Amino acid sequence: MDDDMRKQPKIACEKIGKTFIQKGSQQVHVLEDISLEVYDKEFLVILGPGQSGKSTLLRIIAGLETPSTGRVLLDGREITGPGPDRGLVFQSYMLFAWRTVMGNVEMGPKLQGMGRRQRREIAQHYIDLVGLTGFEKHYPHQLSGGMKQRVGIARAYANNPQVMLLDEPFGQLDAQTRYFMEQETVRIWEAEKRTVIFVTNNIEEAVFLGDRIVALKDKLPGRMSQVYPVRLPRPREHTDMEFLELRQCITEECVLTL
Amino acid sequence: MNTDAIANEVILTVREKKAFSLLAVLRNEYFLYVVSSIAFVLIWHWVAAEQILGKSLATPYQVVQEFTRLMTVRLAGLTLLGHIWASTQRILIGFVLASAVAVPLGLFMALNRTVNAIVKPVFDLFKPMPPIAWISIAILWFGIGEASKVFIIVIGTFVPCLLNSYNGIRLIEPELYDVVRSLGGNRKDEILQVSFPAAFPAIFAGLQISLSIAWTCVLAAELVSARSGLGWIIVQGMRLTKPELVIGGMLIIALVAWLTTLGVSLLERLLCPWKRYIEGL
């Protein structure tokens, strides 16, 4: 990564901590002392096992949760709530079941008050980009899991966000579809680069996708354990020697830090 | 095989075609529908004609004959169609009145805690009361005219209408609101783009339940006090010991109730084209 890209991070998390208060006023520390920077057009993967607070971290960056301590900056300005500058993709797709593929994808521009013709044009562009051309009039229940998530990605992209936040987007897919969607993610990202924060619990997926991998520790509260730069050229192969070595290295260290 | 495919993801759109055979015809569901219906009518006729259950069962033919007669001969000033309309009219008025108030109120309660806190205790008190229990008070208040019957229907259909629209909103996945907010929407967008459309199927389920309850209510009210309607026809049949009048009245009620339900179903299909429907019901 170039030095001038490092000057101003796109997203900066400063000592983020999050404590939930459960019923009976029991406190649960979910995140502690998370400081990380994401640079413009960078593909950052947050890797952590279940119950490591990684989804909460993403929701804080999205502005859907407020951090108990610390703050998140976008282009140097503090994030105070959700906004169209950050596009969100959910593990369980969260499509509007009552809207067609087109209706889902054009929702962002529609909420921005854009006219029908213009937003249709934008939506069509992203439907084409994610490979759903011809499915514009289908309803979500007529699509397979991978296709639903393509709609989710297109919907987030169509709002033209500066940062894409993906929360285990392929967690519900079968292994075959998952591999394929990972390749598609790289293809889409290379076609229209955005800053990406991608949350996953899958080491292989992290190595395949990330420019950098931030590994979180197991067990709550979630803390950062290690940052791995991934210097492998794209397109990456799951069976390359270097790929396997990095995967091996992360696996061992992750197990050691448990 | 016709398929829509994106790379490795395939959606099958056409079923396998089975070979034509006698067994296939015998197992064909439409064939079985016809056989089963004819068998039912034949057994009914046999049981009635042989008086196996005594004299108080009319044959299908007697029922049809009696009701053909009633198409032209007036009973208490009304032909059969007049009586059907009398009951249906009560249902429609009561049903529309109740749902016009209960559905918005249920939505409002689900969306606003203050409204919920105010309405809920009163609603919880009335909720478990069987609507039929209101008949006596309705007659005391409104006499034996139309108003008391409509009142019973309103009481009976109000609860399921309200409960279903309330639950329809309460059961929405909260992350759907997160989607709207992260796309730049506000509270108004959350309600218009998620709450209302997502609650639609539940609202219609409530309307369907209400409609069948409305038929129960109107019959109960007509059995107690009326000078018209299908419930009154049944009571006449009982008083005059004419089983064909009672059975025919029951059949007509089933038919008209089914038609009104079908009307609501069609409206739902028109308004909720995204919904998956159970086939064959």
Interface residues (C-beta under 8 A of the other chain):
Chain A: R59 A62 G63 L64 G81 P82 G83 P84 R86 G87 L88 F90 S92 M94 F96 A97 W98 R99 T100 M107 G108 L111 Q112 G131 L132 G134 F135 Y139 P140 H141 Q142 L143 S144 G146 M147 R155 N159 Q176 T177 F180
Chain B: D4 I6 A7 N8 E9 V10 I11 E173 E175 L176 D178 V179 V180 R181 S182 L183 G184 G185 D189 Q193 V194 P197 A198 F200 C272 P273 W274 R276
